[in-house]
Amino acid sequence: MIDVTQAKDARIQNFLLGGHDHYESDRDAVRHLMRLAPNIPQLARINREFVARAVRYLSVQLGIDQFLDHGCGLPARDNVHQIARRAGTDARVVYIDNDPVVLAHARMMLDEDRTLILDADLFDFPTILTRSEQAGIFDPAAPVAVLFTSVLHCVSDMRNPWRHVAELLNQLPAGSVLVLSHLTGENGALNEEVSALMQELTGQQWAKIRSLAEVERSFDGLKPIGGPIGDVARWQPVTGLSLQAVDRTWTICGGVARKG
């Protein structure tokens, strides 16, 4: 049974991106959020554009053809495998989530060759890697693009997301790449206020907004490629790209970095 009275991050993201898979609780959460972060719909689009540019870049420039998309959320018009295949690669993509709504939609809409939808915790790497290999769409000896895009705000500091991200990259071969983005703010008190609000509205699914310095920790030991770690709107921007944040209180920060 799905509790439609409780807002969920995947449905909130779907609403922000103009989708149709959301309920009044999710829309109400966005209305509350926008009182403190009025440019949040714009930031959601900036993040989505960043993911598309990153996947195309990795596919075309580095020839990477396997992706692990952690916390993939509800299927969108341009999913990772679609972007990569349009770029000319025979992409193999594993989508990871444990939200029952996401899983139900994904199994209906993403039933394609060389894609796999896994019901797993973001950091259950033994399950993720073993089942991906068993499915025959994952080569553990070849470089992998690991995506954590707009999802780690749901992971508390107590779970130490930095250690988990590093552990996964340590298990992957040289040439593997991290693609990561995160809602950030540099006003600590305001970060805490918004985080507390979203924790309440989502039944503690949200964890926290982080600073750029905290996001940069996820890239320790990796070499940034395509641009520096920072505002993702400025990473490999497309000529004429109109998605520029006006309110600098909030930014989607992250980047792309390669294991040596």
NORMOTA-V925213 format. One record per helix or strand of 2 or more residues. SS is the DSSP state (H for helix, E for strand). FROM is the first residue (numbers start at 0). TO is the last residue. Records with the same first field share a line. If there is no record, write none. Layout:
# NORMOTA-V925213
SS->FROM-TO + FROM-TO
This chain:
# NORMOTA-V925213
H->8-15 + 23-35 + 39-60 + 79-85 + 99-108 + 124-133 + 151-153 + 156-158 + 160-170 + 187-200 + 211-218 + 231-233
E->65-69 + 91-96 + 114-118 + 144-148 + 176-184 + 222-223 + 229-230 + 249-257
